């Protein structure tokens, strides 16, 4: 009988996923769900042929230089892989995979919640009720922005962006989008394509971010691009914090250029800029776009499918490096 590969699992995973891991591999689990430091991660990887991490672990060029030579694959429990230096992985000869497709519905649901929550001042309203400060009703009380019938701009019309567009059509929203290439008509479904982000932004009563972090998109939403939005636009980010210049976002929210923002992804997570926290016109979530039981199981199984393929001598379906 062949020896099962050793897999280092950096965070606590759903029970069904860990059960499959224990059955098929020598699983080195993290039952306390403790976030490993860089040195701990490297030490824990000793003797492992594979690592199954989340976006909370960062695989820089320096980490790859120190990883044990026996590590051959990093099967991410995430669709984003900006926490992995893929060029350093290639140089080291380490395969890198992700988990696309399976979290589109959950992230789109969360995006709609952010959009509506920001527009209808959900954080302010809940705080009033919880703190017993809701006194009465009047026509001027807690007036927000209606979502129905507005223009939604989607920056990044990939899997998640397309599901968001589908959900938003239920609110009779007109969809505008920008991506590196135009979708075919059957997938575009009537959405209006803009060749550049600058062309898109003036048409957005709501702007939702759904692009990956790349050198071209890092800090993309800067002061100049926020200035191109209509006054009183609402900004939503359920993608990655690195796409946004925090100084520019805070300035736009403070000045009234943006009426509100719904945010699930931040720079320097989990250390959220306290200026965002202090603003009453922000609706903030702790990076939970994929946090449904169904989606987290599917992500784990997708990561394991990639491991299974690799150790069976096949090309992993979701290889990114």
ZIMORA-V387359 format. One record per residue. N is the residue number from 1. RES is the residue in three letters. SS is DSSP state (~ for helix, > for strand, _ for the rest). PSI is psi in radians with two decimals (none if undefined). D_LAST is the distance of its C-alpha to the last C-alpha in Angstrom with 1 decimal. Layout:
BEGIN
n: {N;N}
res: {RES;RES}
ss: {SS;SS}
psi: {PSI;PSI}
d_last: {D_LAST;D_LAST}
END
This chain:
BEGIN
n: {1;2;3;4;5;6;7;8;9;10;11;12;13;14;15;16;17;18;19;20;21;22;23;24;25;26;27;28;29;30;31;32;33;34;35;36;37;38;39;40;41;42;43;44;45;46;47;48;49;50;51;52;53;54;55;56;57;58;59;60;61;62;63;64;65;66;67;68;69;70;71;72;73;74;75;76;77;78;79;80;81;82;83;84;85;86;87;88;89;90;91;92;93;94;95;96;97;98;99;100;101;102;103;104;105;106;107;108;109;110;111;112;113;114;115;116;117;118;119;120;121;122;123;124;125;126;127;128;129;130;131;132;133;134;135;136;137;138;139;140;141;142;143;144;145;146;147;148;149;150;151;152;153;154;155;156;157;158;159;160;161;162;163;164;165;166;167;168;169;170;171;172;173;174;175;176;177;178;179;180;181;182;183;184;185;186;187;188;189;190;191;192;193;194;195;196;197;198;199;200;201;202;203;204;205;206;207;208;209;210;211;212;213;214;215;216;217;218;219;220;221;222;223;224;225;226;227;228;229;230;231;232;233;234;235;236;237;238;239;240;241;242;243;244;245;246;247;248;249;250;251;252;253;254;255;256;257;258;259;260;261;262;263;264;265;266;267;268;269;270;271;272;273;274;275;276;277;278;279;280;281;282;283;284;285;286;287;288;289;290;291;292;293;294;295;296;297;298;299;300;301;302;303;304;305;306;307;308;309;310;311;312;313;314;315;316;317;318;319;320;321}
res: {UNK;UNK;UNK;UNK;UNK;UNK;UNK;UNK;UNK;UNK;UNK;UNK;UNK;UNK;UNK;UNK;UNK;UNK;UNK;UNK;UNK;UNK;UNK;UNK;UNK;UNK;UNK;UNK;UNK;UNK;UNK;UNK;UNK;UNK;UNK;UNK;UNK;UNK;UNK;UNK;UNK;UNK;UNK;UNK;UNK;UNK;UNK;UNK;UNK;UNK;UNK;UNK;UNK;UNK;UNK;UNK;UNK;UNK;UNK;UNK;UNK;UNK;UNK;UNK;UNK;UNK;UNK;UNK;UNK;UNK;UNK;UNK;UNK;UNK;UNK;UNK;UNK;UNK;UNK;UNK;UNK;UNK;UNK;UNK;UNK;UNK;UNK;UNK;UNK;UNK;UNK;UNK;UNK;UNK;UNK;UNK;UNK;UNK;UNK;UNK;UNK;UNK;UNK;UNK;UNK;UNK;UNK;UNK;UNK;UNK;UNK;UNK;UNK;UNK;UNK;UNK;UNK;UNK;UNK;UNK;UNK;UNK;UNK;UNK;UNK;UNK;UNK;UNK;UNK;UNK;UNK;UNK;UNK;UNK;UNK;UNK;UNK;UNK;UNK;UNK;UNK;UNK;UNK;UNK;UNK;UNK;UNK;UNK;UNK;UNK;UNK;UNK;UNK;UNK;UNK;UNK;UNK;UNK;UNK;UNK;UNK;UNK;UNK;UNK;UNK;UNK;UNK;UNK;UNK;UNK;UNK;UNK;UNK;UNK;UNK;UNK;UNK;UNK;UNK;UNK;UNK;UNK;UNK;UNK;UNK;UNK;UNK;UNK;UNK;UNK;UNK;UNK;UNK;UNK;UNK;UNK;UNK;UNK;UNK;UNK;UNK;UNK;UNK;UNK;UNK;UNK;UNK;UNK;UNK;UNK;UNK;UNK;UNK;UNK;UNK;UNK;UNK;UNK;UNK;UNK;UNK;UNK;UNK;UNK;UNK;UNK;UNK;UNK;UNK;UNK;UNK;UNK;UNK;UNK;UNK;UNK;UNK;UNK;UNK;UNK;UNK;UNK;UNK;UNK;UNK;UNK;UNK;UNK;UNK;UNK;UNK;UNK;UNK;UNK;UNK;UNK;UNK;UNK;UNK;UNK;UNK;UNK;UNK;UNK;UNK;UNK;UNK;UNK;UNK;UNK;UNK;UNK;UNK;UNK;UNK;UNK;UNK;UNK;UNK;UNK;UNK;UNK;UNK;UNK;UNK;UNK;UNK;UNK;UNK;UNK;UNK;UNK;UNK;UNK;UNK;UNK;UNK;UNK;UNK;UNK;UNK;UNK;UNK;UNK;UNK;UNK;UNK;UNK;UNK;UNK;UNK;UNK;UNK;UNK;UNK;UNK;UNK;UNK;UNK;UNK;UNK}
ss: {_;_;_;_;_;>;>;>;>;_;_;_;_;_;~;~;~;~;~;~;~;~;~;~;_;>;>;>;_;_;_;_;_;_;_;_;_;~;~;~;~;~;~;~;_;_;_;_;_;>;>;>;_;_;_;_;_;_;>;_;~;~;~;~;~;~;_;_;_;_;_;_;>;>;>;_;_;_;_;_;_;_;_;>;_;~;~;~;~;~;~;~;_;_;>;>;>;_;_;_;_;_;_;~;~;~;~;~;~;~;~;~;~;~;~;~;~;~;~;_;_;~;~;~;~;~;~;~;~;~;_;_;_;_;_;_;_;_;_;_;_;_;_;_;_;_;_;_;_;_;>;>;>;>;>;_;_;_;~;~;~;~;~;~;~;~;~;~;~;_;_;_;_;>;>;>;>;>;_;_;_;_;_;_;~;~;~;~;_;_;_;>;>;_;_;_;~;~;~;~;~;_;_;_;_;>;>;>;>;_;_;_;_;_;_;_;_;_;_;_;>;_;~;~;~;~;~;_;_;_;_;_;>;>;>;>;>;_;_;_;~;~;~;>;_;~;~;~;~;~;~;~;~;~;~;_;_;>;>;>;>;>;>;_;_;_;_;_;_;_;_;_;_;~;~;~;~;~;_;_;_;>;>;>;_;_;_;_;_;_;_;_;~;~;~;~;~;~;~;~;~;~;~;~;~;~;~;~;~;~;~;_;_;_;_;_;_;_;>;_;_}
psi: {2.30;2.64;2.32;2.43;2.59;2.23;2.11;2.13;2.03;-0.36;2.90;2.23;2.93;2.57;-0.75;-0.60;-0.77;-0.59;-0.77;-0.66;-0.83;-0.57;-0.70;-0.28;2.94;1.67;2.16;1.58;2.96;1.32;-0.42;-0.07;0.71;2.36;2.08;2.47;2.99;-0.81;-0.69;-0.71;-0.81;-0.73;-0.75;-0.45;-0.15;2.19;-0.06;2.45;-0.27;2.67;2.31;1.61;3.08;-3.07;-0.09;-0.26;2.38;2.12;1.46;3.04;-0.64;-0.71;-0.76;-0.63;-0.54;-0.17;2.46;2.55;-0.41;-0.26;2.08;-0.33;2.45;1.90;1.66;2.45;1.13;2.71;-0.63;2.54;0.47;-0.18;-0.02;2.22;1.67;-0.52;-0.72;-0.62;-0.78;-0.76;-0.60;-0.25;0.47;2.23;2.46;2.31;2.88;-2.97;1.25;3.08;-0.85;-0.25;0.18;-0.80;-0.80;-0.74;-0.62;-0.69;-0.80;-0.65;-0.77;-0.65;-0.77;-0.74;-0.85;-0.72;-0.75;-0.76;-0.63;0.28;0.77;-0.69;-0.76;-0.78;-0.77;-0.69;-0.71;-0.77;-0.83;-0.60;0.09;0.47;0.06;2.01;-0.77;-2.97;2.55;2.84;-0.39;0.03;2.20;0.77;2.17;-2.71;2.31;2.41;-0.69;2.28;0.02;2.99;2.18;2.12;2.31;2.08;1.71;1.59;0.95;-2.60;-0.89;-0.78;-0.68;-0.63;-0.68;-0.77;-0.74;-0.78;-0.70;-0.50;-0.43;-0.31;0.30;0.57;2.53;2.25;2.17;2.60;2.78;2.41;3.03;-0.38;2.67;2.49;2.68;2.70;-0.67;-0.47;-0.46;-0.64;0.73;-0.09;2.64;2.10;2.43;2.31;-0.43;2.78;-0.60;-0.63;-0.60;-0.79;-0.68;-0.20;0.26;1.84;-0.58;2.45;2.19;2.28;2.23;0.52;2.81;2.82;2.08;2.98;-0.54;-0.45;-0.18;2.13;0.34;-0.79;1.52;-3.04;-0.70;-0.76;-0.65;-0.60;-0.37;-0.25;2.67;2.59;2.35;0.21;2.81;2.29;2.37;2.31;1.88;0.45;-1.61;2.43;-0.53;-0.24;-0.28;2.37;1.91;-0.68;-0.75;-0.69;-0.81;-0.69;-0.71;-0.67;-0.64;-0.65;-0.31;-0.05;-0.78;2.33;-0.63;2.95;2.44;2.13;2.36;-0.03;2.38;2.76;2.51;0.61;2.50;0.28;1.49;2.38;2.11;-0.31;-0.57;-0.72;-0.64;-0.35;2.38;-0.30;0.51;2.43;1.91;2.32;2.70;1.02;1.12;0.46;-0.64;0.19;1.15;2.67;-0.72;-0.74;-0.72;-0.64;-0.82;-0.64;-0.78;-0.75;-0.60;-0.74;-0.72;-0.60;-0.70;-0.71;-0.78;-0.78;-0.80;-0.84;-0.19;0.04;0.24;2.82;2.16;2.43;-0.60;0.65;2.29;-0.15;none}
d_last: {30.7;27.1;26.0;23.7;20.5;20.7;18.6;19.1;19.5;19.9;22.0;24.7;23.5;25.8;28.3;27.3;23.7;24.9;27.4;24.8;22.8;26.1;27.0;23.9;22.6;24.1;23.2;23.6;24.5;25.5;28.8;30.0;26.8;27.0;24.4;23.4;23.7;21.2;23.5;24.0;20.3;20.0;23.2;22.5;19.3;21.7;21.9;19.0;16.4;14.4;14.4;14.9;15.2;16.2;15.9;18.8;16.9;15.4;12.9;14.0;13.9;17.2;16.0;13.4;16.3;18.5;16.4;18.1;16.9;17.1;14.2;11.6;9.6;9.6;10.6;11.6;15.0;14.5;13.4;12.8;10.0;11.9;12.9;9.7;9.4;5.8;7.7;9.5;7.0;6.2;10.0;10.7;9.1;7.7;5.5;4.9;7.0;9.8;13.3;14.3;17.8;19.7;20.7;21.9;25.5;25.8;24.3;26.5;29.5;28.8;28.6;32.0;33.4;32.3;33.8;37.1;37.3;37.1;39.4;42.0;42.0;41.0;40.5;44.0;45.6;44.3;45.3;48.8;49.2;47.9;49.9;53.1;53.4;53.6;57.3;58.0;56.9;57.7;56.5;54.8;53.0;49.1;48.8;45.1;43.3;43.3;40.0;41.6;41.8;39.8;37.1;33.5;30.8;27.2;24.6;21.5;22.5;19.5;20.0;21.7;23.6;25.1;26.3;27.8;29.6;31.0;32.3;33.8;35.7;37.7;39.0;40.0;37.5;36.8;33.1;31.8;28.2;25.8;22.3;20.7;22.3;25.2;25.1;27.2;30.7;30.4;27.5;29.0;32.2;34.4;32.2;32.8;30.1;30.1;28.4;27.8;27.7;31.1;32.6;31.5;32.7;36.5;36.3;35.0;37.4;34.4;30.9;27.9;24.4;21.4;18.8;15.4;15.5;14.5;16.6;18.8;19.5;19.9;23.7;24.2;27.2;29.5;33.3;33.6;31.6;33.4;36.6;35.9;36.0;39.5;41.6;41.2;37.8;35.8;32.2;29.7;26.2;24.3;20.8;20.0;22.7;21.0;21.8;25.4;27.8;29.9;32.9;33.0;32.6;35.4;37.6;37.2;38.1;41.0;42.5;42.5;40.2;38.1;40.3;37.7;34.1;32.3;29.3;26.8;24.1;25.1;24.3;24.7;24.7;26.9;29.2;30.2;32.3;35.8;37.1;35.1;36.6;40.0;40.0;41.8;40.0;36.6;35.4;32.8;30.6;28.5;25.0;25.9;24.4;23.0;25.9;27.7;28.2;27.0;23.7;22.9;23.7;21.5;18.5;19.1;19.6;16.4;14.4;16.7;16.3;12.6;13.9;16.8;14.9;12.8;16.1;18.0;16.1;14.6;11.3;10.4;11.5;9.3;5.8;3.8;0.0}
END
